[in-house]
Structures are given as structure tokens and as C-alpha cells.
Amino acid sequence: MSPPATERPDLGAAARAAGIVLWSAFLAAAVATMLCFAFLDPAALSNGEAPGWWTSRLRVYAVGFFFFWLVCLLAAGLSWYLGQPAGPRRSQ
Amino acid sequence: MNALPKPEVHEQPLYFRHQKVYPREVSGRYARLRTLSVWVLLGIFYLLPWLQWGDRQAVLFDLPARKFFILGLVFWPQDFIFLTWLLIIAALALFFFTAIGGRLWCGYACPQTVWTEAFLWMEQLAEGDRPARMKLDRAPWDARKLARKTLKQVLWVSFALWTGFTFVGFFTPIRALAGEIATLSMGGWEVFWVLFYGFATYGNAGYLREQVCKYMCPYARFQGAMFDRDTLVITYDTERGEPRGARRRGVEPLAKQGDCVDCTWCVQVCPTGIDIRDGLQIDCIACAACIDACDTVMDKVGSPRGLIRYTTQNALEHKPTRVLRPRVILYGALLTSLIGGFVAAVALRSPVSLDVLRDRNTMYRLTDDGNVDNVYTVRILNKSEHERVFVLEASGSSPLTLLPAGREYRVPEGAIYSLPIRVRRAAYDPESQAVLGPETITFTLRAADDADTSVDTEARFLAPIK
């Protein structure tokens, strides 16, 4: 592997957009997880109807975080996508 | 009206090919201040989880048990309001200090700055100073380069893993965690979060560095809104410095020549790779490395210090600088009242809480002797630091009986006591025989040893309507 001299490779617009979307969704998901589990105790909700993976609080917290991240990713990704200027219409 | 001179606009794309920044090490007043800050903050971070309070960890955000321990205090999910309150105080404090001192947070206290500084020290230890590092990166791979890069990676990775371990130690008892590591019996999620946080530290402090401040940090984007002409900023004194140019030591500057000798030290030490002489820039994290560098050079050439210095826009324009401005007074007043309120609220926090949940399966039950029974689950939470004995009462529009009656509940410190309880009431008024119907009743929990400690909760009592 040859090292970059003084310059690093340009990641490209897509990778940078992905970075922004991932990162902002991560921040929002962290807040959502905190708020959600401050008010809901997974252990109190684990009656017979809970899914199979609902085994410990830590596990539910972690699954919850990734769930929120996914939903926030969807929102952030869609915002980015719709915020893009639409290209010129090709009528031909 | 005179035509205004066209403002000079430095246009640059938000994202451009990234040049690796090799910050040169610097010594001086502000570098010492930052070193002190790094040691204090990292010291707190790495040592705090090991501190004991009685027989438990002094600071532990015990997520599995849903309890936060901070020194002598125990916080429960019911105390969530305090966390929100604390976050608002933190945000307001950031506004307050930004309005007065500019980006003090970025330069001295931000975890990104602090860990980057620590990673830079390790880099310098392994690869040498700025010229050596640049040379090493350009050099072809040989044994020496491999050895130095390996040493750096070993230092970085071990430090990052230790950081991840410490981080998880705030959420799960660190001594037990250390024991699990020693016997290689850690839980899956603990391993995951140690690696996750370790990797985040390694990536952010080792590689991303100033790019986090430039592209990822929301605060860096909006901090400008808190600035005004009296905010402390790090500025190059253009009036005094220009026109810049080299000159020999001890030689008086030529007429019209400014104090800047164009040694470019201020650029070389900058962790974000900017030239402060181009004016205030959003990339500047106000670390003051350029001040130290310039002061050193000014001492050498025999000119007064402060060509680059902490100053305000007003001071630069020879206008008076005011510390007390409306925004500072407003932020300060809000901050003081919020902190005061927070301290009072935490101190006066009820040491006990009571939840009453109706049994969902049956609405009520009629007994043979003309009474109505409702069943509840009562949860008593003892937030104090010692065991307490409680008595429970219920009151409504007509006499209520608790079953079991007259019991005392002994609840250990920091424990939740959950019990089923039956409340019995007559279905009809004994005199008029009128239907009493459903009503809202009040449960009162009292500490047996302290009449002042009591808490009320309302619940619905259901009964037949006719």
C-alpha cells in the first residue's frame, strides 16, 4: 500500500452526501433512543407478546437505537434526495 | 451615495480535495493552558469510573438497571426532567461563553480537540516533529518507516481501546467489566460498544481531526450567530503586520514595513491548516496555537508580542469593548436562574415515588356483602440512600379499606417494591342506599419514620353505576 504523499483521495460527492446523511441520522437516533427509553422500560413491556429477541434491556436498547438510526436515515436520505435540484427535463 | 467598495469574496467550494494537515508542535502560554485542559479532562474521563462511593461506583449510568448514580445521588427514569434541564443548562452555558470568549469550547474543552491533541502527541512520539512526519509520509516504505508507523498504530489502537473500555465503564460497572476482560468473558454488546467507541475515537482523533470541526460539527456552523463585535476572537493585527516581509534579527524594519516577518509559523502550527492572516474564518477553532507561535517569533525578532492575539472586532477598530452587553446579560440571567432552579429542584426532590396501576383484567368485583373491590398494582420507589418503612393509605368520597390492611412496607435503598393491593368500598350509601358509582381516589404513601415524606397519586376506582 503506497501512502498518500500530502493529499488524500477525494471521496466524491456521493460518499460525502452519505457521510452527512449517516452522521445527522446518528445524532437524531441517539436523541430518539434516549427519549424513548427514558419513558418506556423494555422490561415492563415484556409480556407474552414480546418478540423473541426481546430478552434483556440492553439488547432492546441496542435494537431500538439501530431501528431509530434506520428510520432517521430514511428521513435524512429522503431530505437530501428531494433537496437535490431536479435535472433538466428531457422531453425527447 | 458613494459606491461601496466591492467586498472581497474568498469563494471556495464547501468540499475540496483534502490536504493532510501536519500541525507543528508549539509551546507558549496557550499551549500550556491546553495541555493542562487535556490532562484535567482526560484525567476525569479515565479515572472517574474507578472512583468508589461507599460500596458502589461513584458515577455510573446503569442502563441495564435503569438507574443513574452520580456521587451521592441516584436518578431514576422518573427524573428524566433533570437530564433535560441539565442539557438546557449546558447549551445555554455554551451560548454564554461563546458570546464572551468566542470558541473557547472548541479550543480547549471539546472532546474532539482533547483527543486529537492526545493522538498528536502519540504521533509525534512515534514519527517525530512536523518536518520529520512530512518526510516520512513521502519516503518509500522501508524498515524504519514500517517500524515508526507500526509504533504509532500500536499506541493509537491501545489508547483507543482503553478509551472504549472506559466509555463502556460509565454504563456498566467498570471493575466487573475489567474482570470480564481479564477472563475473556465479556457480553456481546459490551464488546460491541467498546470496539464501536474505540473505533470512533481512533477515526476521529487519528484521521478525521479538523474535518470533524469543519464538516461534522453543528456547533461550528451556528456559533457565528452568537458572535458580535465585542466577542473575543483570535485575530491577526493587519494594521500592525502589513505589509509583511522577511527581515533580519535586530534590524529595524524598513519604513512602511509591517511587523509580520512572514515566517509562516502561524500557518504551520494550525491544526485546521488555515492562515489566520486572511482574517477570521469559520475553520478557526480558536486554539490559539498561532498566538503562541507568533509570540515566540516576535520575541526572537525583538518586536512586541500580540501581532496575533485574543481581541475583539471593536478593539481592533480602536473602539471600546464592552463585556456586559444585552445578550451577555440575558444569557447570564437565564443561566443563573436555571442553575439555581436545578440545584433547588434536585435538593428538594421527593425521596420516594409512587405509581398505581389498575389491574387491567377485571374492572371491579362485587362481594356478597355489598362491597366493590378494585385491584391495583402499587409500585413504591425508594430513591433515598437508606432503607425506609412506608405506610399506604387510600381516601375517597366514602371510607375505603385497603387489603391487606395496616401493613408496613420495608423498602431497601434504591429499590422498587411492587405489590398487588385490593381497595374495598361499599357499593351503596349505607343510609340512602343510593348507588355510589365510580370515582377518583387518592393513594397516599407516608414514611413511617418521617411525617414530612409523603407522596400522593390518584387512581380511578370503578364501581357499578346502578
Interface residues (C-beta under 8 A of the other chain):
Chain A: S2 P3 P4 A5 T6 E7 R8 D10 A13 R16 G19 I20 W23 L27 A38 F39 D41 S56 R57 L58 R59 Y61 A62
Chain B: Y15 R17 H18 Q19 K20 L63 P64 R66 P77 F80 L83 M134 D137 R138 W141 G187 W189 F192 Y215 M216 P218
